[in-house]
Amino acid sequence: MAPRPTWSGALHLNAFMHVQVSLTKGTESYRGKEGLTELCACHQAPFQRKAVCVEGFTRPTQEMEKAGETDGTTTVVKGVPDGEDGYVVLEGEALEAIEAAGTSDTIAIAALRDLHEIPIERTAGLFYLSPDKKVKGSRKAVEVLYAALEKAGKVAIAKWAPRGREMLVAIRPANDMLIASVLLYESEVRDPAPYSLADHEVADGEIDLAIQLLEQLPSEFDFAAATDEAVSVRQQAIEAARNGTPIPKRAPTAAADAEPDMMAALRAAVEAGAAAANSTPSSEANGPVPVGAGN
């Protein structure tokens, strides 16, 4: 059974056309190690909802501990299941040993691959590799590695275990920097088969019209200037609620009740977009042409 989509909405192509789509998380939770469970020290059992133990004692927050307000609380300890119905509490040296067991102070290069061979869709993190200022001669070594990878046109695939979890990283030269991108393991990637479009049937005319529509979109994008506008909009809503003023809402996007003729929808969107380029913004008043069923 395929996972449920995490989001459904409109993919906006231009002011005259949108397509209803769904997004499904493409990764699984990391399965590489058994996690430690936080337990209440009084009963050595996991906390219940809202961090309350079985007898009603709560786990103290950092603020409570700083203020000395720890009445009715219980100390938090860590443990692992004992294989039956209880837990084995781990302390001090045992916790340090578990952390050290999966941690390494080296990044071991395992292979060199061409950039186009790297599954870029599986990157899950960004790091910058730089010389260790505390180690003499490290800068020269890093510069040589950068130059060698750049000249060879290769990407180094390595394994790195900084905090008890070994990660795959792809190290590549770019913009006078060595960039390490974390790659997902195969076990962390969900089966993409349910989302494959391999059996699609698209007419040449539909493709040509869709290309015309895409060519109307801007060809440049300033990545450096891009910001998360949703953060500022959400903050405005919070301020409005705090001040007792009306909270702004986005106008809902109209959705189609049934899928229209694709050729007609594409042709109308292309013609409307071309007309809009030679007219005033008021020509957008009719709104986008929705394609596909609504949410």
C-alpha positions as CSV (number, residue, x, y, z in Angstrom):
1,M,0.0,0.0,0.0
2,A,1.5,3.3,-1.1
3,P,1.9,6.0,1.6
4,R,-0.7,8.8,1.6
5,P,0.3,12.1,0.1
6,T,1.5,14.7,2.6
7,W,0.1,17.7,0.6
8,S,-2.3,18.3,-2.3
9,G,-2.7,21.5,-4.2
10,A,-2.1,23.4,-7.4
11,L,1.2,23.5,-9.4
12,H,0.9,27.0,-10.8
13,L,2.3,27.3,-14.3
14,N,1.2,30.9,-15.0
15,A,-1.7,33.2,-14.3
16,F,-3.9,31.2,-16.7
17,M,-3.3,27.6,-15.9
18,H,-2.5,25.3,-13.0
19,V,-2.4,21.6,-12.5
20,Q,-3.6,19.8,-9.3
21,V,-0.9,17.7,-7.8
22,S,0.0,15.7,-4.7
23,L,3.3,15.4,-2.9
24,T,4.3,12.2,-1.1
25,K,7.3,12.0,1.2
26,G,10.0,10.0,-0.7
27,T,12.0,8.9,2.3
28,E,11.7,6.4,5.1
29,S,12.7,7.0,8.7
30,Y,16.4,6.1,9.3
31,R,16.6,2.4,10.4
32,G,20.3,2.2,11.0
33,K,20.4,2.1,14.8
34,E,18.2,1.4,17.8
35,G,17.3,4.6,19.5
36,L,17.5,5.2,23.3
37,T,14.2,5.7,25.0
38,E,13.8,8.5,27.6
39,L,12.4,7.1,30.8
40,C,11.2,8.5,34.1
41,A,13.7,7.7,36.8
42,C,10.9,6.9,39.3
43,H,9.4,4.0,37.4
44,Q,12.0,3.5,34.6
45,A,9.1,3.6,32.1
46,P,8.6,5.8,29.0
47,F,6.8,9.1,29.5
48,Q,3.2,9.3,28.4
49,R,1.5,12.1,26.5
50,K,2.7,15.6,27.4
51,A,5.7,14.2,29.1
52,V,3.9,12.8,32.2
53,C,4.9,9.5,33.8
54,V,2.6,6.8,34.9
55,E,2.2,8.3,38.4
56,G,1.6,11.8,37.1
57,F,5.1,13.2,37.7
58,T,6.2,15.4,34.8
59,R,9.6,15.7,33.2
60,P,11.3,19.0,34.1
61,T,12.0,21.5,31.4
62,Q,15.2,23.5,31.2
63,E,13.3,26.6,32.3
64,M,12.0,24.8,35.4
65,E,15.4,23.5,36.3
66,K,17.0,26.9,36.0
67,A,14.3,28.4,38.2
68,G,14.5,25.6,40.7
69,E,10.9,24.8,40.2
70,T,11.1,21.0,40.1
71,D,8.3,20.0,42.5
72,G,6.2,17.2,41.1
73,T,8.8,16.3,38.5
74,T,11.0,13.3,37.9
75,T,14.5,12.9,36.6
76,V,14.9,11.8,33.0
77,V,17.1,8.7,32.3
78,K,17.8,6.7,29.1
79,G,17.4,3.1,28.5
80,V,16.7,0.3,26.0
81,P,14.0,-2.5,26.0
82,D,15.1,-5.6,28.0
83,G,13.3,-7.9,25.6
84,E,10.3,-8.4,27.9
85,D,8.1,-5.7,29.3
86,G,10.7,-3.5,31.0
87,Y,13.8,-1.4,30.2
88,V,17.5,-1.5,31.0
89,V,18.6,1.9,32.3
90,L,21.9,3.1,30.9
91,E,24.1,5.7,32.7
92,G,27.4,7.4,32.4
93,E,30.1,5.2,30.9
94,A,27.5,3.0,29.1
95,L,26.0,6.0,27.3
96,E,29.4,7.4,26.4
97,A,30.4,3.9,25.1
98,I,27.3,3.6,22.9
99,E,27.9,7.1,21.4
100,A,31.6,6.4,20.8
101,A,30.8,3.0,19.2
102,G,29.2,4.5,16.2
103,T,31.4,7.7,15.9
104,S,34.4,8.2,13.8
105,D,36.9,11.0,13.5
106,T,37.6,10.3,9.8
107,I,35.9,10.6,6.5
108,A,36.8,7.6,4.4
109,I,36.6,8.0,0.7
110,A,35.3,4.9,-0.9
111,A,35.1,5.7,-4.6
112,L,35.3,8.4,-7.3
113,R,32.4,8.9,-9.7
114,D,31.3,11.3,-12.4
115,L,28.9,14.0,-11.3
116,H,26.1,12.8,-13.6
117,E,26.3,9.4,-11.8
118,I,25.4,10.8,-8.4
119,P,21.7,10.4,-7.4
120,I,21.3,14.1,-6.8
121,E,17.6,13.4,-5.9
122,R,18.8,11.6,-2.8
123,T,20.8,14.5,-1.3
124,A,19.6,15.3,2.2
125,G,22.1,17.8,3.7
126,L,24.8,20.4,2.9
127,F,28.2,20.8,4.4
128,Y,31.3,22.8,3.5
129,L,34.7,21.1,3.7
130,S,37.5,23.5,4.8
131,P,41.0,23.1,6.2
132,D,41.5,22.5,9.9
133,K,43.1,25.7,11.1
134,K,44.6,23.9,14.1
135,V,46.6,21.5,11.8
136,K,49.6,22.8,10.0
137,G,49.7,22.0,6.3
138,S,46.0,21.1,6.1
139,R,45.1,24.0,3.8
140,K,47.5,22.8,1.1
141,A,46.2,19.3,1.3
142,V,42.6,20.5,0.9
143,E,43.6,22.8,-2.0
144,V,45.3,19.8,-3.8
145,L,42.2,17.6,-3.3
146,Y,40.0,20.4,-4.7
147,A,42.2,20.9,-7.7
148,A,42.5,17.2,-8.4
149,L,38.7,16.6,-8.2
150,E,38.1,19.6,-10.4
151,K,40.6,18.6,-13.1
152,A,39.4,15.0,-13.1
153,G,35.8,16.0,-13.1
154,K,35.1,13.6,-10.3
155,V,33.0,13.4,-7.2
156,A,34.4,11.6,-4.1
157,I,31.9,9.2,-2.4
158,A,32.8,8.8,1.3
159,K,31.4,7.5,4.6
160,W,31.3,9.8,7.6
161,A,30.1,9.0,11.2
162,P,30.1,12.2,13.2
163,R,27.5,11.4,15.9
164,G,26.8,7.7,16.1
165,R,25.4,7.4,12.6
166,E,27.4,6.6,9.5
167,M,26.4,8.7,6.5
168,L,27.1,8.6,2.8
169,V,28.5,11.9,1.5
170,A,29.3,13.1,-2.0
171,I,32.3,15.5,-2.0
172,R,32.5,17.8,-5.0
173,P,34.4,20.9,-6.1
174,A,32.2,23.9,-6.8
175,N,32.7,27.7,-6.8
176,D,36.2,27.4,-5.2
177,M,34.8,25.2,-2.4
178,L,34.5,21.6,-1.5
179,I,30.9,20.8,-0.9
180,A,29.7,17.6,0.9
181,S,26.1,16.5,0.2
182,V,24.6,13.8,2.4
183,L,23.1,11.0,0.3
184,L,20.2,8.8,1.5
185,Y,20.8,5.1,1.8
186,E,18.7,2.8,-0.3
187,S,16.7,1.7,2.8
188,E,15.7,5.3,3.4
189,V,14.2,5.8,-0.1
190,R,10.6,4.7,-0.7
191,D,9.7,2.6,-3.7
192,P,9.1,5.1,-6.5
193,A,7.2,2.6,-8.7
194,P,3.7,3.8,-7.6
195,Y,4.5,7.3,-8.8
196,S,6.1,6.3,-12.1
197,L,4.8,8.0,-15.3
198,A,6.4,5.3,-17.5
199,D,3.0,4.3,-19.1
200,H,2.0,7.8,-20.0
201,E,0.3,8.5,-23.3
202,V,0.8,12.1,-24.5
203,A,0.1,13.3,-28.0
204,D,2.7,15.3,-29.9
205,G,0.4,18.3,-30.1
206,E,-0.1,18.4,-26.3
207,I,3.7,18.3,-25.8
208,D,4.2,21.1,-28.3
209,L,1.6,23.3,-26.7
210,A,3.0,22.5,-23.2
211,I,6.5,23.6,-24.4
212,Q,5.1,26.9,-25.6
213,L,3.5,27.4,-22.2
214,L,6.7,26.6,-20.4
215,E,8.7,29.0,-22.7
216,Q,6.5,31.8,-21.4
217,L,7.9,31.3,-17.9
218,P,10.9,33.4,-16.7
219,S,14.2,31.9,-17.7
220,E,16.2,33.5,-14.8
221,F,16.0,33.0,-11.1
222,D,18.0,34.8,-8.4
223,F,18.8,32.0,-5.9
224,A,20.7,34.4,-3.7
225,A,17.8,36.7,-3.3
226,A,15.2,33.9,-2.7
227,T,13.6,33.9,0.8
228,D,11.0,31.9,2.7
229,E,8.1,34.3,2.2
230,A,5.8,32.0,4.2
231,V,7.7,32.8,7.4
232,S,7.0,36.6,7.1
233,V,3.4,36.0,6.2
234,R,2.9,33.7,9.2
235,Q,4.5,36.2,11.4
236,Q,2.1,38.9,10.2
237,A,-0.8,36.5,11.0
238,I,0.6,36.0,14.5
239,E,0.9,39.7,15.0
240,A,-2.6,40.3,13.8
241,A,-3.9,37.7,16.2
242,R,-1.9,39.2,19.1
243,N,-3.3,42.7,18.3
244,G,-6.9,41.5,17.8
245,T,-7.0,42.6,14.2
246,P,-8.3,40.5,11.3
247,I,-5.9,37.7,10.3
248,P,-5.1,37.9,6.5
249,K,-6.0,34.8,4.5
250,R,-4.9,33.8,1.1
251,A,-7.6,33.7,-1.6
252,P,-8.5,30.0,-2.3
253,T,-7.5,28.7,-5.7
254,A,-10.4,27.6,-7.9
255,A,-10.3,23.9,-8.7
256,A,-11.9,22.0,-11.6
257,D,-14.8,19.6,-10.9
258,A,-13.7,17.4,-13.7
259,E,-10.7,17.1,-16.0
260,P,-11.2,19.3,-19.1
261,D,-10.0,18.6,-22.6
262,M,-6.2,18.9,-22.3
263,M,-5.6,20.3,-25.7
264,A,-8.2,22.9,-25.2
265,A,-6.8,23.9,-21.8
266,L,-3.2,24.1,-23.0
267,R,-4.2,26.1,-26.1
268,A,-6.3,28.5,-24.0
269,A,-3.4,29.0,-21.5
270,V,-0.9,29.6,-24.3
271,E,-3.1,32.1,-26.0
272,A,-4.0,33.9,-22.8
273,G,-0.4,34.1,-21.7
274,A,0.7,35.5,-25.0
275,A,-2.0,38.1,-24.9
276,A,-1.1,39.0,-21.3
277,A,2.5,39.8,-22.4
278,N,1.1,42.6,-24.5
279,S,-1.6,43.9,-22.2
280,T,-2.0,45.3,-18.7
281,P,-2.1,43.1,-15.5
282,S,-5.9,43.4,-15.4
283,S,-6.1,40.8,-18.1
284,E,-5.3,38.2,-15.4
285,A,-8.6,38.8,-13.7
286,N,-10.2,35.7,-15.0
287,G,-7.8,33.5,-13.0
288,P,-5.9,30.3,-14.0
289,V,-7.3,27.5,-16.0
290,P,-7.3,24.5,-13.6
291,V,-6.4,21.1,-15.0
292,G,-7.4,17.9,-13.3
293,A,-9.8,17.2,-10.5
294,G,-9.8,19.2,-7.4
295,N,-8.6,18.1,-3.9
